[in-house]
Amino acid sequence: HLQCFFFNLVLWESILMYFNWSITVRLVAIIAGGYASYKIVHALFFSPLRHIPWLIPGPWGKWTKRSTRMYGDIYVIGPNAVSISDPSDFYIGFDTFGVENTVSARNPKVASMLKRQLGPYFNPAYISKMEHDILRYGILGLKSKWDSELAQSLSGSIEINYNRDFTLATLDSISALVFGTEPRGLKDNDVTGRRLVHGIHGAMPLFKFFPILNPKTPMDERQIHASSIEMMLAGTGTTSNALQWATHLLMLHPEIRARAVDEVRSNFAAGHVITYADVRKSLPFVEACIYEALRLCPGHFIPEGTEICVSYSAHGNEPFKYDPTRFLDNDKSRSNFLTFSSGVRICSGRHLAWAEVSTILANMLKDYDLSLPNDYTHLGPSVLDDSGYPKLMESVIYAVTTPAHPQRDCRLVLTKPM
C-alpha cells in the first residue's frame, strides 16, 4: 500500500517535470497530488469502510433508484459517508450506558423482558386513563401560558418560541406520568429541564463506552437509570421535535395549514378540548400532517461522525415535497412508516407520543391564528431550496432531528380567532 502511495508521488513529479513547470507550481501540485493519493489509498486499503461496496458516481436521481439493487443494503458514497437501507443497522447507536433498551434491543429475550417491565405503562388502555394529565400538562398548560400572555398584550398578539414551549410541555407531561412529580416547567418558564434534555441528547455518543450488562439479569440500578433516561428522552425530545417540525412545515405551507385549520374548526366548537380519540375519529388530515412531518424530517443517531444518507426514493413521487395527502386513505404508506420502529423494538411510548402531538397540534390550530413575525424573512413560503420547495430551517441530529438555531427559527405569532 505504501509502495502504491509513493508510486503516485513519483508519477506526479514526472508529469510536472515533463511540462517544465516552475518549482513552486510543481511543489504545490505535488502536495495536492500526494494528498489526493493518500485519500485514495486510505479509502481503498485502510478506511474502516473499505469492506463496504462503493457507489459509482452519477446523477442523484439515478442513484436512488438503482443503488440498493446494485450495491445492497449498505454502501459507501464518499470517503466518510455511508448509505444504509436496512433499519437494523441503526439500533446499536441507541444503547443507553451500554444497556439495550426498548428501542435498541437486538436480543429478542431482552426485548421481551423490557416490554413486560415497561410496556403496561404505555399501552392504549393506560394512556386513555391518563389522558386527563396528558391534556392538563400538554395543551391546557400551553393554553394557560399563552392566554395569560395574550390577556396582557396591548396588540392582541404574542410571539412565542415553540421550541421552548413544546419542550417544557412534553417534559412536564412525562415528569407527571413517569416520575409522579408535580411539574412546573411550563408554568414557571423554567428551562433547566429543557437544557438537561438537550444535554443528554448531546451526550448520546458517550453512552456506548459503558460496560454492557448481562441481559439475563433482572433490572438492576443501572438499568433503571438507563430506562429513566430513555423515557425522559423518548417522552420529551422526540415528541417536542415532532411538534416543532409539524408546526414549522405548516407555517411554510399556508394552503396546507388552512386546510388543517378548516378541518379542526368545522368539527369542533371553540370551547371543546380535542382529545386523542377525537383526532383519530374526525381529523384525518391533521393526523396526515403529522405523519408527513415525521417522514420529511426523520432522525437517527449514528456514532463516530459517519455521514449517513437515506434514500428518499422509497417515499414515492416528489419525496422532498411536504404532502400530507400521501397518508390520507393510504394504509400502505402508514404500514411502511418506521418512525416508531417495528417488531420487537417498536417504541413502547408511541401511543403517548401520538396522544401528545395530535392533541397539542389540533387544539392549537383550533384556538389560535398562527403567523410568522414581521422580521422572519430568512425562511417562509417564498424562500425556496434547490428543489423548489420552501426551505427548511437548519437542523442537527442527536437522537432526533433538532432545529440548529431554535431561538432564531422557532418563532411564531399567536392571536385569537375573530
C-alpha positions, 0 to 999 in steps of 0.5 A, a space after each residue: 500500500 505504501 509502495 502504491 502511495 509513493 508510486 503516485 508521488 513519483 508519477 506526479 513529479 514526472 508529469 510536472 517535470 515533463 511540462 517544465 513547470 516552475 518549482 513552486 507550481 510543481 511543489 504545490 501540485 505535488 502536495 495536492 497530488 500526494 494528498 489526493 493519493 493518500 485519500 485514495 489509498 486510505 479509502 481503498 486499503 485502510 478506511 474502516 469502510 473499505 469492506 463496504 461496496 462503493 457507489 459509482 458516481 452519477 446523477 442523484 436521481 439515478 442513484 436512488 433508484 438503482 443503488 440498493 439493487 446494485 450495491 445492497 443494503 449498505 454502501 459507501 458514497 464518499 470517503 466518510 459517508 455511508 448509505 444504509 437501507 436496512 433499519 437494523 443497522 441503526 439500533 446499536 447507536 441507541 444503547 443507553 450506558 451500554 444497556 439495550 433498551 426498548 428501542 435498541 434491543 437486538 436480543 429478542 429475550 431482552 426485548 421481551 423482558 423490557 416490554 413486560 417491565 415497561 410496556 403496561 405503562 404505555 399501552 392504549 388502555 393506560 394512556 386513555 386513563 391518563 389522558 386527563 394529565 396528558 391534556 392538563 400538562 400538554 395543551 391546557 398548560 400551553 393554553 394557560 401560558 399563552 392566554 395569560 400572555 395574550 390577556 396582557 398584550 396591548 396588540 392582541 398578539 404574542 410571539 412565542 418560541 415553540 421550541 421552548 414551549 413544546 419542550 417544557 410541555 412534553 417534559 412536564 407531561 412525562 415528569 407527571 406520568 413517569 416520575 409522579 412529580 408535580 411539574 412546573 416547567 411550563 408554568 414557571 418558564 423554567 428551562 433547566 429541564 429543557 437544557 438537561 434534555 438537550 444535554 443528554 441528547 448531546 451526550 448520546 455518543 458517550 453512552 456506548 463506552 459503558 460496560 454492557 450488562 448481562 441481559 439475563 439479569 433482572 433490572 438492576 440500578 443501572 438499568 433503571 437509570 438507563 430506562 429513566 433516561 430513555 423515557 425522559 428522552 423518548 417522552 420529551 425530545 422526540 415528541 417536542 421535535 415532532 411538534 416543532 417540525 409539524 408546526 414549522 412545515 405548516 407555517 411554510 405551507 399556508 394552503 396546507 395549514 388552512 386546510 388543517 385549520 378548516 378541518 379542526 374548526 368545522 368539527 369542533 366548537 371553540 370551547 371543546 378540548 380535542 382529545 386523542 380519540 377525537 383526532 383519530 375519529 374526525 381529523 384525518 388530515 391533521 393526523 396526515 400532517 403529522 405523519 408527513 412531518 415525521 417522514 420529511 424530517 426523520 432522525 437517527 443517531 449514528 456514532 463516530 461522525 459517519 455521514 449517513 444518507 437515506 434514500 428518499 426514493 422509497 417515499 414515492 413521487 416528489 419525496 422532498 415535497 411536504 404532502 400530507 395527502 400521501 397518508 390520507 386513505 393510504 394504509 400502505 404508506 402508514 404500514 411502511 412508516 418506521 418512525 416508531 420502529 417495528 417488531 420487537 423494538 417498536 417504541 413502547 411510548 408511541 401511543 403517548 407520543 401520538 396522544 401528545 402531538 395530535 392533541 397539542 397540534 389540533 387544539 392549537 390550530 383550533 384556538 389560535 391564528 398562527 403567523 410568522 413575525 414581521 422580521 422572519 424573512 430568512 425562511 417562509 413560503 417564498 424562500 425556496 431550496 434547490 428543489 423548489 420547495 420552501 426551505 427548511 430551517 437548519 437542523 442537527 441530529 442527536 437522537 432526533 432531528 433538532 432545529 440548529 438555531 431554535 431561538 432564531 427559527 422557532 418563532 411564531 405569532 399567536 392571536 385569537 380567532 375573530 
